[in-house]
Amino acid sequence: MRERPKAFREEINSGKWTAHPFIAPDESYLIWDSEQEDGYGDSDLYISFRQEDGSWGPAINMGPEINSKFEDNRGMVSHDGKYFFFNRIQHGKTFEESEVNIFWVNAQIIETLRKN
């Protein structure tokens, strides 16, 4: 039996554009990209941690260590939980002039954000 899709509450679904969710294998956090007023650029990566009651906590901008003035998106964690990967798009005047690169950092940044 299939479940009906359920929209996340406004803690997650806010801003101009919200997309590309990644949920931790243990379902303890959710990462996505969104264009929001508090962002650093075109779109930023955000994280929300699962609360003790099963709800999702507030959206936390992943900060300037991850986000830039460009379009940062499609965050995901490696299967072993060691690395956090994401894309950065620097839009050019045309599609052909745009630059898309993959970045990675130690996934410990997630635990640092969890503690804050």
Backbone bond lengths (Angstrom), bond angles and torsions (degrees), N, CA, C in turn:
res aa  C-N    CA-C-N  psi(-1)  N-CA   C-N-CA  omega(-1)  CA-C   N-CA-C  phi
1 M - - - 1.443 - - 1.522 109.53 -
2 R 1.283 116.67 132.71 1.459 122.00 179.54 1.517 110.77 -88.82
3 E 1.331 114.48 146.59 1.462 119.93 173.39 1.515 108.84 -92.35
4 R 1.309 115.80 152.03 1.461 120.32 172.85 1.520 108.09 -74.13
5 P 1.322 118.20 139.53 1.469 119.95 176.55 1.527 110.87 -60.86
6 K 1.320 115.62 143.15 1.460 121.48 178.61 1.528 108.08 -120.92
7 A 1.299 116.31 128.55 1.467 120.38 177.19 1.529 109.16 -73.96
8 F 1.315 115.63 142.95 1.454 119.73 172.22 1.523 108.74 -68.01
9 R 1.306 115.38 155.72 1.463 119.93 178.11 1.522 109.89 -72.87
10 E 1.325 116.00 177.52 1.467 121.29 -173.75 1.532 113.60 -64.38
11 E 1.334 118.86 -15.07 1.471 119.61 174.43 1.528 110.40 -58.94
12 I 1.325 115.59 -32.91 1.466 121.72 -179.09 1.530 110.57 -103.22
13 N 1.309 117.44 -52.65 1.468 122.85 -175.83 1.522 110.82 -85.26
14 S 1.305 115.62 78.79 1.463 120.47 174.68 1.514 107.97 -143.53
15 G 1.302 116.23 167.95 1.461 120.37 -177.39 1.513 111.12 92.86
16 K 1.323 113.87 179.69 1.462 121.24 -176.10 1.530 111.52 -75.36
17 W 1.314 117.31 -37.18 1.454 122.46 -174.58 1.517 107.18 -145.26
18 T 1.326 118.75 125.93 1.454 123.43 -179.96 1.521 107.85 -132.86
19 A 1.341 117.31 123.22 1.465 119.18 -172.28 1.524 112.12 -158.25
20 H 1.320 115.11 176.28 1.458 126.58 170.73 1.527 114.21 55.63
21 P 1.328 118.53 59.40 1.460 120.30 -179.25 1.528 112.70 -72.16
22 F 1.315 115.15 146.46 1.473 123.12 170.93 1.518 106.58 -131.21
23 I 1.318 117.01 123.96 1.455 120.10 177.45 1.522 108.97 -108.74
24 A 1.323 115.57 138.14 1.459 121.07 179.47 1.526 109.99 -60.13
25 P 1.324 117.81 148.25 1.466 120.13 178.59 1.533 113.03 -54.71
26 D 1.332 117.65 -33.10 1.468 120.63 178.15 1.527 112.57 -90.95
27 E 1.329 116.94 5.36 1.464 124.85 178.26 1.525 113.56 61.34
28 S 1.331 117.26 26.53 1.471 120.89 -178.68 1.526 112.76 -87.85
29 Y 1.315 118.21 -15.90 1.457 121.06 177.02 1.515 110.60 -151.76
30 L 1.322 114.44 159.25 1.452 123.86 178.96 1.527 107.40 -130.12
31 I 1.324 116.75 133.03 1.475 122.81 177.44 1.522 107.54 -119.99
32 W 1.324 116.67 139.90 1.460 122.23 178.66 1.520 108.54 -154.47
33 D 1.327 115.80 171.15 1.466 119.78 175.00 1.513 109.49 -115.02
34 S 1.337 114.15 149.47 1.455 119.89 -176.04 1.522 110.41 -157.13
35 E 1.311 115.36 148.19 1.465 121.17 170.01 1.517 106.61 -93.57
36 Q 1.335 116.46 113.33 1.456 120.95 -179.25 1.521 109.54 -136.24
37 E 1.316 115.07 160.25 1.466 120.66 -176.76 1.521 112.99 -62.33
38 D 1.335 118.61 -30.66 1.462 120.89 -178.11 1.524 112.78 -85.70
39 G 1.343 116.78 8.72 1.460 121.15 -174.89 1.525 113.98 -77.21
40 Y 1.324 113.59 168.72 1.463 121.86 179.29 1.525 111.88 -92.31
41 G 1.348 116.52 -18.82 1.462 118.68 -175.78 1.512 112.11 -161.66
42 D 1.349 115.29 -149.30 1.463 121.38 -176.27 1.524 111.78 -57.87
43 S 1.315 117.73 -48.07 1.465 122.20 171.20 1.520 107.31 -149.29
44 D 1.312 115.71 151.03 1.464 122.18 -178.14 1.508 109.94 -125.31
45 L 1.316 115.18 162.59 1.456 121.68 174.77 1.518 109.29 -94.18
46 Y 1.332 115.10 136.70 1.458 123.69 -179.01 1.521 109.22 -125.11
47 I 1.328 115.52 158.21 1.453 121.58 177.12 1.525 108.99 -136.65
48 S 1.329 115.54 146.01 1.461 122.13 174.39 1.525 106.82 -133.12
49 F 1.327 116.67 138.60 1.459 121.17 -179.71 1.523 110.33 -104.19
50 R 1.318 115.24 141.48 1.465 121.34 177.39 1.525 108.09 -67.65
51 Q 1.325 115.80 132.78 1.455 122.18 -179.36 1.533 110.11 -89.29
52 E 1.313 116.54 166.31 1.466 120.83 -178.70 1.526 112.74 -58.25
53 D 1.327 117.36 -31.60 1.470 120.41 -179.29 1.532 112.59 -84.89
54 G 1.345 117.22 4.38 1.458 121.76 178.74 1.512 114.61 92.19
55 S 1.327 117.85 -10.13 1.469 120.76 178.22 1.536 109.41 -78.18
56 W 1.322 114.51 171.44 1.465 120.22 177.70 1.518 109.25 -99.76
57 G 1.331 115.91 138.15 1.453 121.85 178.86 1.516 111.56 -75.70
58 P 1.324 116.49 -178.10 1.456 120.35 -178.93 1.529 112.27 -64.99
59 A 1.317 114.98 155.04 1.463 120.99 174.82 1.523 108.86 -68.66
60 I 1.322 116.42 129.82 1.462 122.30 178.48 1.523 107.65 -116.48
61 N 1.328 116.49 120.27 1.458 120.15 174.67 1.523 107.22 -63.95
62 M 1.324 118.39 132.33 1.463 121.59 -175.88 1.527 113.26 -73.24
63 G 1.321 117.13 -0.70 1.450 121.56 169.04 1.518 115.98 86.63
64 P 1.354 115.38 175.32 1.463 120.88 -174.87 1.533 113.98 -71.24
65 E 1.327 117.44 -12.51 1.472 119.09 175.19 1.526 110.44 -69.45
66 I 1.335 116.15 -26.09 1.467 122.41 -179.55 1.521 111.06 -108.75
67 N 1.303 117.02 -48.52 1.465 122.10 -172.71 1.526 112.26 -88.41
68 S 1.319 114.84 151.44 1.465 122.07 -177.83 1.529 109.16 -135.88
69 K 1.312 115.62 -172.15 1.467 119.37 177.00 1.533 111.45 -76.12
70 F 1.326 116.55 -6.28 1.462 121.30 -178.71 1.533 110.50 -96.42
71 E 1.300 116.93 -168.15 1.465 122.65 179.99 1.531 109.01 -90.46
72 D 1.323 116.25 104.72 1.463 122.11 177.92 1.520 107.50 -100.57
73 N 1.350 117.08 127.62 1.454 118.91 -173.48 1.518 112.66 -156.96
74 R 1.327 115.00 177.53 1.459 125.92 173.11 1.530 113.65 55.61
75 G 1.325 116.39 48.40 1.458 120.58 178.76 1.521 112.40 -70.12
76 M 1.339 115.15 143.15 1.462 120.96 176.48 1.521 109.56 -156.76
77 V 1.318 116.04 156.28 1.456 122.49 -178.94 1.523 108.60 -109.99
78 S 1.325 116.22 141.42 1.462 121.00 178.53 1.526 110.47 -61.74
79 H 1.322 116.78 156.90 1.465 121.79 -176.85 1.525 112.76 -58.95
80 D 1.334 117.00 -29.80 1.464 119.64 179.67 1.532 112.49 -85.98
81 G 1.353 116.96 -1.84 1.459 121.57 176.96 1.521 114.84 76.79
82 K 1.322 117.88 10.43 1.468 120.73 -175.42 1.531 114.43 -90.17
83 Y 1.328 117.83 -28.18 1.462 120.69 -171.71 1.522 111.56 -129.71
84 F 1.323 114.50 144.33 1.456 122.29 174.87 1.527 107.28 -110.55
85 F 1.328 117.31 123.69 1.456 123.85 -179.17 1.525 109.89 -111.83
86 F 1.330 116.12 147.96 1.465 120.35 175.19 1.522 109.40 -157.80
87 N 1.330 115.29 163.97 1.473 122.58 177.63 1.519 109.77 -101.09
88 R 1.309 115.10 151.70 1.465 121.91 171.02 1.524 107.40 -132.01
89 I 1.331 114.89 125.73 1.463 120.46 -179.79 1.518 108.86 -112.30
90 Q 1.327 115.08 124.01 1.463 121.32 173.02 1.520 105.92 -106.54
91 H 1.323 115.33 105.45 1.457 120.27 -175.66 1.521 111.10 -72.56
92 G 1.325 114.67 132.10 1.456 121.42 173.73 1.513 110.04 -97.23
93 K 1.318 115.85 -175.20 1.469 120.35 178.96 1.519 111.14 -64.68
94 T 1.323 116.75 -29.86 1.464 121.82 176.27 1.527 107.89 -129.00
95 F 1.325 116.13 167.42 1.462 120.67 178.01 1.525 110.84 -57.91
96 E 1.326 115.90 -41.52 1.466 120.96 -178.84 1.524 112.26 -64.75
97 E 1.312 117.52 -26.23 1.464 121.27 -179.57 1.528 112.60 -89.08
98 S 1.320 117.46 -4.68 1.464 120.86 178.61 1.519 109.93 -75.67
99 E 1.315 115.28 153.55 1.464 120.93 179.83 1.527 108.63 -123.98
100 V 1.333 115.83 127.61 1.458 121.54 178.37 1.519 107.97 -120.76
101 N 1.329 116.04 125.95 1.458 120.61 -179.67 1.518 110.25 -130.23
102 I 1.329 115.18 154.43 1.459 122.31 175.64 1.514 108.11 -101.51
103 F 1.342 116.30 134.73 1.459 122.69 178.52 1.522 108.85 -121.18
104 W 1.327 116.78 159.64 1.460 120.87 175.14 1.519 109.28 -147.00
105 V 1.317 114.24 151.11 1.462 122.63 174.66 1.528 107.47 -142.45
106 N 1.304 115.89 167.25 1.452 121.97 174.20 1.535 108.20 -62.56
107 A 1.308 117.61 132.38 1.461 121.39 -177.92 1.528 112.19 -69.57
108 Q 1.312 118.03 -3.51 1.461 120.88 176.28 1.526 111.31 -59.13
109 I 1.326 117.12 -21.67 1.464 120.38 177.28 1.522 111.21 -56.55
110 I 1.316 117.41 -30.71 1.466 120.95 178.80 1.523 110.32 -65.15
111 E 1.314 116.96 -43.79 1.474 120.51 179.64 1.526 110.76 -68.07
112 T 1.325 116.34 -34.26 1.469 120.19 176.48 1.527 109.62 -63.02
113 L 1.326 117.44 -44.17 1.466 121.23 178.99 1.526 110.93 -67.45
114 R 1.325 117.37 -33.77 1.470 121.15 179.73 1.537 110.39 -63.81
115 K 1.326 116.46 -36.56 1.463 121.26 -176.60 1.532 112.39 -76.21
116 N 1.313 117.34 -21.39 1.476 120.59 -177.23 1.497 112.67 -79.85
